[in-house]
Amino acid sequence: MKSILDLKLGLKLAHQKPELHREILHCLRGSLFNDIEQIEIALRNKNMIKAKAANHRLQSAVCYCGTPRLLDAIIALEEALNKKTDPIFSLTTLKDEAMLVIQAIEQIYN
């Protein structure tokens, strides 16, 4: 099973610079739920273009964090949006994974 927060991967993505990785995770922690909220608003308004765009922005940010399960959840939501299937399960999974990532970040860096 993939880890919630893969510090080894995160450091690799941050070019072995621990402070850079910490800053990246801090930025993620500060924006993650706002980004998810933008996806939820777009879905509530049945605006799939905005939902896909917000999900894509989130995916771009998460690619450099070392959070493989969160990235998998974002990709699953993208697939649901592209297949035009009900994205609620994928969105719920994304929110659950986001909470776990925030808790892991806070546990390590607080």
N, C-alpha and C positions, 0 to 999 in steps of 0.2 A: 504494500500500500504506500502511496506517495505521502510525503510529509506535508504538514500544514505550512511550515516555514523551514525551508531548506537553506540553512546558513552557508553551507559549503557552495551551493549553487549561487546563492545571492552574492557571495564574495567573488566568485568567478565572474559573474556578470558585471560586478563593480570593479573589475580589474585588480582584484586582491587589495582593495582599499576599504578597510573596515568603516572608516568615517563616512565615506561616500555611500556605502551600503546602508549605514544607519540613517543617513539623510534621506535616501530613497524610501526607506520604510517609513520614516516620519512623514514624508509627503503623502505616501499611500494612506497612512492612518488618518491624515487630515482630510483627504478627499474621497475616500472609498464610499462612504455612505451617501454623500452628496451625488456621486456618480451613479450609484444604484438608484437613488431617488429620481434622477433624470430619466433613467430607463423606465421606471414605474410610471412616471407621469406620461411619458410618451405612449406607453401601452394602454394606460387608462383612456387616453385621448385617441386611441386606435391609430396612432401615427407611427407606422412601422419604419418609415424612413428615419425618423428621429430616434426611435428605439435602437435600430441597427447602428446608427452613427454614435450614439452614446455608448453602446456596448463595445463598439470598435475602439473608441477613445480609451475606455477602461482596459481593454485587452492590450492596447499599445503601452499603457503605463505599467501594467502588471508583468509584462514580459521581462522586465529588468529587476524584479523584486525577489525572485527566489521563492515564490509561493505557488508551487505546482498544482495543488488541489484547487486553489482559487482560479488559476488559469484554466484548468479543465472545466470548471463550472461556467466560466465566461464563454468558452468555446461551445459548450453544450447549449447555452442560451442562444448563441449565434446560430447554431444549427437549427434550433427550434424556430427561430425567427425566419430563417431562410426557407425552411420547409413549410412555413405558415401553419405550424401546429400550435397547440395551446402552450404558451411559454411559461405558464404559472409554476409548474413543477420545477423547471429550470431556474426560474427567478427565485423561488424559495430556496433551492439548493445554493444558489449564488449568495443569497443573504446569510444563510447558515455558515457557509465557508468564510464569508467576509468577517463574521463575528469571531470565528475561530482564529483567523489571521490577526485581527486586532488584539485579541487576548494574548496570543503568542508574542506579538511585538511588545506589548505592555509588560509581559512577564520577563522578557529578556532585557528591555531597555529602561524599565522604571525601577 
